[in-house]
């Protein structure tokens, strides 16, 4: 997996280095403590210098013989510690970066292009220089010191303790000034995508594109508060209401060849749900709901989605109904299965690895790979071995390496709980072939990808998905147990109450006793009404202001309007006569067999790339 990613990186997705890199005299038996920015295989330490020079944010490295030889790439040298057999060196560039006088207690508003750890603001200058698209930074003491890398300065706002600066000479810059031609409104350029970055307005896209290796044009849309879709060139122009496009003048990448550059999937934003035993915890310092498990916010962010399964909102209650509430099947009296207590709503942004888009081109649902059952932060074995769909994440045991992709399969046929529009999905993170307690730092580094670091958007190369928890709903509130005067299900059960009792016939449930909420479990319409009640109860709770840190679920129509057209991510939809429609909170693309509401066919002359 690492090698495949590096091939893509060297093709231009990561910043190019215009001058040959040299390294300091190598230090034997020394390990550098600088923050890790990645790793790559190399049979000897001598190969690490050039690898470091072509990796964004890398300023030093330590080589070990792990896995036949591995370069551990660092943001900087840090301190040196004794490590027999390790070999370390510092990258020395032909041109050095200079930064403006640092501004104390100031936060720059420029669009974020990444982040990296540094114990002081002084280290941010060189880190920014080696990051494609970075022209400025803000340093804070978050997590021991973090450089928040920016496309440019933007405006400065007061922020106690923050330190900011502008990079005067950057590897991502150009020798001449860049300007953009008059922008075209309601137009989308078809040039090959080379990345994306957030910007509140189209005006910010020009400088972002200028500082992005391989970018010669852009299209801006209102997606996710404003996004610049960076292009290798203009390509052809198609109508797209609300989009704004422009070409960077003076860019070496500027051309009209829409076949240049590497294609990547356009990000799709979806809403998913997980049934959990523990409630997320609000962290005001990062403005996020995180897991209660972990010693720092990065771990707490990761532990929410560290190789897990989710469900579509429309089918989130299927698991509760089918396996969680039947008292005849309880292993512990008065405890639902796995102590399920909350339905947590996740806003996901997904960019699948390009190889997986090709491999699963005809999979149902489109845009996704095969669903993989996961438990304990590991792919669940199929018999005595991992399923092939899990091995494909990293190319294990000689199968193709297509990257850690999000998988989804329809799950609407269980007679105990037939929920319409129900999908189960799998979200692999690093080292998905091992249980959580068996995952080492080396395994996570070698078999990386999946969940993006907090604050980073997916690109399908370095990572596949990011998330934000909107909020959660207590199941006892939903089904009416707390309205009966009980604090929770356990108290209700211990008082003699029965939530649901039935005989599992293999063809469904024969219900003996049930509270009103769970009546008629085998009826699809009743189940659809339960799913609708889940959404309305949650949104009513949020609108009441009881928890100001929760956000309501958006309307499905607003998700669809903001997401890319299905034909832009799926060859099947691009070929379909009547196109495809995108629907549901899970934003699934479905082929249209006739003209209909939501069906959008590819424009005349549009060709999906041959991946």
N, C-alpha and C positions, 0 to 999 in steps of 0.2 A: 504493500500500500504506500509506504513512504517513497519508494522509487518512482511509482507511477505519478505521485503528486509532484515530485521534483521535476519530472519530465515536463509536466504541464507548466510548472513554475518557470522553468528555464525557457519555455516557449514564449514567455512574455507576460504571463499573468502576474508575476512579481517584477519588481523594478529592475531594469537593466543597469549594468555598471559599464560606463563608457570607457573607463581606463583599466588597464590590467592591474590586478590587485597583488600586493606583496604582503608578506606576513613577517612579524618579528621572529627572531631566533626562537626555535621551538624549545619549550621547557619540558624536560623529561620527568616523569613521576610526579607531576603536578596537575591538580584539578582546579579549574577556575570556578568561582562562585557566582559569576554574573547570571542574571535571569535568563532562563532557557527560552529560545525563540523557535526551536525546532530541532530536528535531527535528520541525518542522512547516512546511508551506508558508504563506507570507503575502506578499502583493504589496508590503507596506510594513512598516517596522520598527514602526509604531504598533500593528499587530495582535499583536505578540509579547507585549505585557504581559498581555493577557487569556489568551492561550494558556499563558503561563508560570504564571499564577495557577491554572489548572485542571490542571496537570501535577504529579504527585507528585514531590517533591524538587527542584523548580525554584525558584531564588532569583534568577536573573539570566539574561540572554540576549545573544547577538550575532546581528544580522541581516546577511545578505549577499544579493546578487542571484543567488546560485546557483539554477539551475532555476526562474527566474522570481521568486525571492524565498523565502528560507528562514530560519526562526528556529532558531538553534542554542541549545538550552536547557541551562542550566548549574545546577549545585548552588549555586554562589555566584559572586561577581564574580571572585575570584582577583586576579591582576594584569592590568593593561591593556597591550596591545601595539599598536603602530601597524599598521593594516591599511586602506589606502585603500579607501573605499567602504563599509566595515563600519560598523554603527550598534549601540551597546550600551546596556543599561540594567539597573537593579537593581529587583527587585520589592519594594514596600513595602506590607506588610499593615497593616490597621487594628488588629489585635491582635497583640501580639508573644508569642513563646514564651519561657518561662523554664524553666531547668533546675535541678534540685537541685544541691547542692554535688557536684562531681565526685569520684568515688571512685577513688583511685589503686590500680593493681595488682589490680583486681577485674574479673571477667567475669560478666555477668548471664546467667541461664539462660532468660530469657523466650523464647517461640517467635520464630524469625526471620521477619521480614516483608520482608526485602530488604537490600541493602547499597549504599553509595555511597562514592566516594573523597573524602577530605578530608585535607589535610596536617596538621591538628591536631584534637584532640578538641573544641575550641570550636565548630567548624563543624557538628558532629553535631546540636546542639540544633535549629537552624533546619531542617536537612535532615529530621530526625525529625518536626518539626511539620508539614512539608509532605508527609509520606508517610502515606497512609491506613492506619490500623491500627497506627501506631507510637506507643508510649508510653514507650519507653526505648531506650538504645543502649549498645553497648560499642565503643570505638575501639581499634584496634591499628595498629601501623606496617606491617602487611602491604601490599605493593605501593605503598609511599610514604605510606600512611595510609588506613585504611578504617573507615567507620562501619558496624557490624553492627547493623541496626535491629531492634528487638524489639517484640512486642506489649505487653509489660510487663516489670517488673524481674525477676520470678521470684526465684530465690535468687542470692546472690553467692558466687562461688568465687575462690580465689586464682589470679591469672594475671599473671606478671611483665610489666610494661610496658603492660598494658591499662588503659584509663580508661573509666569508666562513669558514666552519669547518667540521671535520670528527667525527662521533659518535664512541666512543671507545667501548661502550657496548650497544647493541641494542636488543630489544625484537624480532627483526626479524632475528637476527644473530644466529649462532650455536656455540657451545662450541669448536668445533674443526674446523680446516681449511677445506675448500671444494676445490676439484679440479675436472676437467672434463676429462673424458677419451678421447682418440683420436676422433676427430670429423669425422662424416661421410658426405661426399659431395654428393649432388644430392639425398638426402634422407629426407623424411618427417616422423616423428614419430606420431603414432596414439593415444598416451596417452591422457586422458581427459584433456581439456584445463582448466587451473586455472588462466589465465590472459595473458596479453601481455605488452610489454614495448619496447620503441624505443632504438635501438642501431645501430650505423653506421656499425658495423661488428659483426660477430658471436662470436668473442672472448669476447665481453662484456656480452654475455648471461649467462656465467657460474656464475659470481658473482651476476648478477641480479636474477637468479634462486635460488642461495644459500640463498638470502635474502628475498625470497618470500615464505610465508607459504604454504605448500602443494606442492611445486615444486620439482620434481626429475629429470626432463629432459627438453629439449627444442628443438625447430626447429627455425632456423633463415631464413628469406626471405628478399628480397630487398624491400618489400612492404613499402610505405610511407618513403623511405629513409633508411630503415633497421628496421626490427621488430623481436623481440624475442617472439615466441609463447611458452608460459610456460606450461609445461605438468606435470600431477601428476606422470607419469612414462613414460618409453619408449614406451610401447605397441608394436605394430608391425610396421615394417618399409616399406614404399612404395616409389616408384620412384617419384621424383619431381625435375626436372632440376633447378639448382641454389640454392636449399635449402641446408642448413647445419645443422646437428643435433648432439646433444651430451647428455650424461648422467652425472649428478652431482654425484661424488663419495663422500661418507660421509654424504649424506643428509638423514635425517630420513624419507623423503618422497619418496626416491628412490625405485621404484618397477616396475615390468613389467605388472601390472594389469591395462589394459586400461579401465576398468569399474569403477575405483576409481575416486573420485573427482566429481565435478559438470560440466556437459557439458555446453558450452556457444557457441553462434554463432560466427563465425569468422568475423571480421570487413570487411565491404564492403564499398568501396569508390565510390561515384557516383557524377555526375554533374547535378544539378537542376537549374531551372530559376524561378525568380519571376518578375512580372510586378509591378513596384512601382511608386508612385508619387514623391518620394524624392530620391535623390542620396546618396549613402553611403559616409562617410567622412573618409579620411585616417588619422590614428593615428600612427605617427612614433614611439611613445614611446612603443607601443606594436606590431608594424609591422602588423596592421590589418586594413581592412575597417570595420567601425562600423556605427551604426545608428546615426543620428544627434540628436536623442532624448535620454535623460538620463543625470544625473549629474556627472557620473563617467564612466570609461571604462567598468566596469562590467555590469552596466545598459545598456550602449550603445551596448555592445555585445549581451545581452539578448534581447533587443528590436528589433533587426533584425528578430529574429525567436521565438517570444514569443507566441506560439500556432498560427500557420499560415498554409496556403496552398501554395504549389509550383506546378510547372509543369515540365514535362520533357522538355529538350531543344528542342526536335523535335516538341513539341506542344506548346511552350511558346507563340506563336503569336495567338493561337486559341482564347484565352480570349479577346485579343485586337480586333481581327477581328469580333468576334461574338457579343461582347457587348460594345466595347469601342469607335468605330469610326463612326458609322452611324449617320449622322447629323439629320435624322428623329427621332432618339431616344434620342437625347441629352436633359438632364434636364436643363443644363445651356449652353446657346449659346456660341459657340467657346471654349468649354471645353470638352475634352474626359471624359468618365466615370471615376470617382474617380481621375481625373487629371492625368491619367496614362501617364508616361513620359519616364521611363527607364526600360530596361530589365537587371536585375542583375543576375550574374552567381555565383552560390554557389557550392563549393566543399564540399560534405558531407561525413562524416564517420559514419556508422550506425552499431550498435550491438543491435538487438532486444532482449527484455526480453524473457527468455527461455519459460515461460508459454505462451507467445503470439505466439512463433514459433510453439508450439504444437497446440494451439487453432486454428490458421489459417493455418494449415499444407497444406490444399488443396485450399487455396485462390489463385485467379488469380489477380495479378502476385504473383508468389512464393516469399518467404522471407518477405512478407509484410502483414500487417493487412488490415482491411477495411478502405477505404477513409472516412474521417469525414470532412464535411464542417466546416470552422472556420471563425469567423469574430470578430473583436474587442478583440482578444486574448482569445476567448471563442469558445467552440464547439457550432455550430449553432443548435438551437432547431429543432426537428422534430415534428412539431405541437406545442404543449404546453409543451413538455418535452424534455430532452436531449435524443439523440439517444442512443441505447444500446451500440453501438461501442465506444461511449465516456465514458459511465459508466464503461465499462470494464477496463479503464485505472486504476481505483482505487477501483473497487468493490463496486460502489455506488448502493444503493437501493437493496442490496442483490444479485447482479449478481457476477459472478466470477471475481476475481482480477487477471488480466494477465499483468498488467504494462502498462505504457505509450508507446505504440508502434507506429512506423511510418506506416501509411496506404497509399496504392496506388490503384487506380482503372483505367482501360482504359477509355478514353474519346474521342474516335475517330468518334462518330456517329452523332454529331451535323451537320445538313445539311447546316447551315450558314458558317461553318468552319471545314470541315472534314479533320483533319490533321492526317496522318499516324503516328503510333508509339507514340501517345499522351497519357500521363498518368497525372492525377492530384494526388498529394500526400498531406498528412496531417502530420504536425510535432507538436505534443502536447508538451507543457511545463508544468510547475507546475500550479496547481489549474485551470485546463483547463475548469472546469464547470462554471467559473465566468468571467465576463468582466474585462478588465484590471483595471479599476478604482475601482472595487469591490474586487480585490485581496489583502488580508492582508498578512503580513509576516507569521502569524500563518497558514493561508490556504496554502500558498506556501510551508511551512515546512511540514505540514501534508500530503498534496497531491503533493509530490515532484517527481523528475525524469524528463525525457524528455531531454531537452537541458543540456549538460554538462557545467560546469563552464569554462570560458576561460582558455585555456592551459591544459585542462583535456580531456583524450580520453575516449570514451564510453566503458562500460563493460556489458551493459544490466542489471545491478543491480542498481548501483547508478545513472546512466544516460544512455540514449539511443543513442544520436547522438551529434556530434560536427560539426563545419563548419568553412570554410574559404572563404571569398568572393574573387573571382579571379578578378573581375572587372565588369563594366557595360557599356551599350550602350544606347545612346540617341535615342529614337524611331524616332525623327525628322530627325536625321542623316541617319537612316536605310532606311526610306521610301522616302527620297529625298527632303524633305521640305526645309532643310537648303541649299541644292544645288540650290534651286530656288531663293536664296537671302534673305530668311526670317530667323529670329533668332529662331523662334519656331512656333508651330502649332497655338497658339492664334493669333499671328501677321498675319500669313498666312490666317486664317479664317476671321479675321477682315478686311482684304483687299479684301474679296470676294471669296477666294479660298475654294474649297470643296475637302476634303480628300476622303470621301466616302459617297455616298447617295444611299439608296436602300429601297425597300419595303420588309418587312419581311412577307412572305406568309405562314409561318409555315412549309414550305417544303424547305426553303432556302431563299436566297436574290434574288430579281429582281433588278438588278443594274441600277440606273438611271445615275449616274456620279461617276467617280473614278479616282484617280491618277494611274499611271501605276503600282505601286507596289502592289496595292490591287485588280487588275483585276482578273476575274475568281475565285471568292471566293468559289464556290462550287466544284471546280476541285481539286481532291486529288494531282495530279501531280504538279499543280501550287502551292498548299500549301506546298508540300514537297520542292519545289524549294525556296519558301520564307524562310522556316526553314534553308535550306542550306545557303541562302544568309545572314541570321542573324549570323550564325557562322563565315562565311568567312569575313563579314564586321567587326565583332568584332576582329577577329584574325589579320586582316590587320591593324586595328587601333592600336592594341597592338604592333605589329611588327614595326610600324612607330616610336615608342618611344615617342609619344605624352604624354603618362602617364606612367612613368617608374615603378609605383607601381602596375600596372595591370599585370596579367599573362595570357598567351593564354590558350584557352581550349585545353586539351590534346587530342591526337588521341584516338578514341574509343578502338583501338587494344591495346594501352598501358594500358588503364584502365583494360581491360579484363585480360591481362597477369599478372597484379599485384594483382588482386582480387582472392579470394578463388574459388575453383571449386564449381559449383552449388550443387553437391552431398554432399559437406561438410556441407552445411547449410539447405538442404531440403531433407526430407524423400522421397518426390515424385521423385526427381531427382535421389536419391540413388537407388530407385527401378526401374527406367525407363530403359528399355532394351537398348535403344540407348543413354541414358543419357540426358543431357540438354545442351543448349548453353547459354552463357551470352553475351548480345549485347546492343547497344545503349548507349548514354551518361548516361542514367538512369540505365544501367547495369542490366537489367531484365533477369531473368532466364526463358527459355522456353523449354518445353519438346520436344525432337526430336522424330519424328515418323519414322525416317529412318536415316541411317548413313549420315552425312553431315558435312560441314565445321563448326568448332566450337563446334560440339557435343562431349561431354566427358562423358562417362559412368563411374560409380564407379568401382574400381579395383575388380577383383575376390576375393570373401571372405569378402568384405567390408560390414559392417552392420551399418546402421544409429542407433544411440542410441534410446532406448525406453524412451521418455521424460515423 
